[in-house]
Amino acid sequence: MSEPPITLEEAARRLGVHYMTAYRYVRTGRLPATKAGGIWRVDPGDVRRLGRPRTTPSGRASRRRDYPRRLARRLVVGDEPGAWTVLQDALAAGMPAEELYLDLIAPALTAIGDDWAAGTVSIAQEHQASAVVLRLIGRLGPLFRRRGRTRGTVVLGAPPGDHHGIPSALVADLLRARGFSVIDLGSDTPAASFTDAAEHAERLVAVGIAATRTGNDGGIRSAVAAVRDQGLAPIVLGGAAVPTPARARQLGADHHSASASEALELFDQLAQQRNRPGRGQPA
């Protein structure tokens, strides 16, 4: 009796790779998959046949797993040179730039947030870590530049009252690596700024709003409504303050992303739809 299909997330776990790596296998035809209800499904047999795409010596694998912990330790003490050394070590060991964000910086920040919630990291240390990360992202930006005609523009930012700019900064660079032009408005963006940026964007694909602050429904709704009232583009809403698609729809958005990986896939799909022949866009 054959096994039932599994999600792409589970396939990535079994392969020992990041979700976006598994998604690239699907896009390039290495891993057959079907999509139903917005979710990729994979035959477990195809996963076994693909096998683990790369093997590494146990020492190197151990160091790879240790990178987020090492980075978190440097961040909470405000050691920017030390944090930069961890990132450089990871790059030198062969970690792609995209995984540097998704598999190193993001987990390190999650660990710091968990430690803050547990009372082992102070709010000052968390803010210090965030400030260092923003500077590191600025230094890493050139790794994500791609030459040539862009696939269109994505406008990103946090809604009014939300002072977390890291999520949009991370996604902005990852989108640039995929050929998008990105306008990142950063944290605490006035609703009018979303519409102004969207109105002046060349070949606008979507507006993404990263909402991490809970209890800020008013700020989120104002940003969403400002874009929706102008009918400018699809609105993608995600972040810790918006945990489900139903919540995103309740706040007025067209789409929901539960993670940076999902956001990247969603913007890919929206760009394909925008540029599809017969929709008034170039083929």
N, C-alpha and C positions, 0 to 999 in steps of 0.2 A: 504494500500500500504506500503510495507516494505521500510525501510530507506536504502539508499545506504551505502556500507561499508565505514568505516572511517580509517584513518591512525593510526598506533600504537601510534604516538605522541598525537593525539587527544584522543585516548582511555586512555592514561596515564593522560591527563589533566582532563578528566571526572571522572576518578577514584581518582584523587587527589594524585597520586604517581609519582615518577620519571620515566622517560622513561625506564631505565634499570630494574626497578621493574616490569613494565608492560611486558618487554621482558622476564623476568624470569617466569612470569605467562604463557607466550606462551610456553617457553621451557619445563615447567613442566606439561603442559596440562591443566592448570586451565583456560586459556583463549584461545579458538579456534581462529586460524588466518591462513591466506593464504598469500603467498608471490608471487608477480608478478612485474617484472621489478626492482627487488631489494628493493621493498617497501612492508612492512607488511600491510595487510588490515584486519580489524576486523568488525564483525557484531555488530552494536550498541546494539542490543538486548542481545548479549552475555555479553557486558559490563555492561548493567543494571542488568543482572542476577548475575554477579559476585559481583556487588555492591562495595562500598568503603571497602577495605580489613581491615581497622582498624580505629577505632574512638578514638579520644583523647579529653580530656576536653579542652574547649575553651582556658583556660589559658595556657595550655601546647602547643597547636597549635600556639597561639600567640607568645610564646617564641621561638618556632621553626622557625617561619618566621622572627624573630628578630635576629637570630644568625648571618646571613651574615652582617647585618648592624653593629652589635656590633663588629664583627671581623674587618670589614673595618675601624672602628674608631680606634681600637688598632693598626692596621697595619700602618696607615698613620703617626702615631706619633712614630713609632718604638718601641712600647711597646710589646716586645716579651713575657714576663711573662703574661701580660694581655691577649694577643692573645691566648696563650696556655690555659689559664683558660677558655676562650670561647669554645675552642675545647673540653676540658675536660668536661665542662658542657653539651655540646651536646652529647658526648659519654655516660655520666652518665644518660642522659634523654632517652637513647635507640636508638640514631641515629647510624645506621651501618657505618662501616668505609668507605665503598664505597660512601655512601651518604654524608659523611663528606667532601669528595673531590668534588663530583659533585654538591651537593646542598648547601654547605656552603663556602668552600674555593673558588671555581670557581666563584660563584656569587659575593663574596666579591671583588675579583680581577676585575671583570667586572665593578662593581660600582666604584671602584677607577679609572679605566681607563676612565669611563664616566665623572667622576669629573675632571680628568686631562684635557680631551677634552673641558670641560666647563670652565676651568680656575680656578676652586675652589681648586684644588690640584696641587702642584708644581711638576716638573719633579723630583726634589730631593726626595720629599715624595713618589712618585711612585716607584723610585728605592729602597728607604728604605723599603717600603712595600714588594717589590719583594724579597729583601735579607732576610727579616724575614720569609717570606713564605717558602723559600728554606730550612731554618733551621728547621722550623716546620715540613716540609715533612720528613726531615731526622729523626726527633724524632718519627714520626708516622709510619715509614717504617715497624717496626716489626709486626704491626697489619695486614700486607698484606702477610706475609710469609706463604707458604703452603708446607707441607712436602710431600715426595713421588716423583715419577718419573714425570718429567715435560712433558708438551705437545709439547715441542719444544722451540726454541729460537726466540725472536723478537729483532732486533736491532733498536734503536730509537736515534734521535738526531735532532738538528736544523742545517740547511745548513750553509755553510760559509757566514759570514757577518750578521748572525742573532743571536743576543745576548740574546735571550729569552729562558731560559732553563726550566722554570716552566712547560710548556705544556707537554714536554716529561717526566719530573719527575713525574707528576701526573699520566699520562697514564702508566708509568712503574710500579708503585705500584699496580694500578688496574689490570694490566695484571698478575703480580705475584700472586695476590689473586685468579686468575683464573687458576693457575697452569702453567704459562709460566715461562721460564727463560728469563730474559731481560738484554740486554746490553744497558745501557743508556749513550750515548756519550755526552749529555748535549748541551750547546749552542755553536755556531760558530764552528761547526765541519768541519774540512777539508774533502774534497771529498774522499781523499785516506783513511781516517780513517773509513769511512763507508764500503769501500770494504775490508779493513783489518779485521775489526770486523766481517763482514759477512763471510769472507773466513774461519775464525777460530771458528765460532759459531757451536755448536753442534745441529744437527737437526734444521737447520734454517727454519723458517716459513715465515718470511717477513721482509722487511726493512721499517720502518716508518719514514717519514721526516716531522717535524712540522715547517711550514714556517709562521711566524707571521709578518715579516718585509716586507712591501710593497716596490716595487722598487728594489727588490733584485733578479730579475729573473736570472741574471748570476750565482749567488751563488746557487740558487735552481737547475738550469739546470745542473751545474757541479756535484752536489751531485747525482742527478738522473742518469745522464749519466755514472758516475763512477760505479754505481751498475749495471746498465743495460748492459754496455759493457762486464761485467764479467758473465752475465747471472746467477746471484747468487740466486735471489729470487724475488717474486712479490714486487713491490714498492707501498707503500701507502703514499699518499701526502695529507696533510691537513693543517689547520691553517688559520688565517685571511687573509693571502696573497693569498690564493687559495680558492676562495669562491664557485666554481662550479666544477662538474666533467669534464666539457669541458675544463676548465682551467687546471685542473690536467693532462688531456691527452695531452694538448698542451705543457705542460712542460715535458712530457715524462713518466709520472707515469702510473701504471697499474690500480690503484684504488684511489678513493677520499673519504675522511671522512670530514664531515662538523662539527663534534663535537667529544668530547671524547667518548660519548656514542656510536656514530656510529663507531668510530675506534675500540672499544672493540668488538662490534658485528662482524665487518669485520675480525678482527684477529681471532675470534672464527671460522668463516666460512673458512678462509684460513687454519687454523690448521686441521679442519675436512677434507678438501680436500687433504691436504698433507698426512694425515694418513689413507686415504681411501684405503681399499684393492684393489689391482690391479694397484696401482700407485708406486709400488716399496718400499712401506713403511709398517711397521707392522700394523696389524689390530687393 
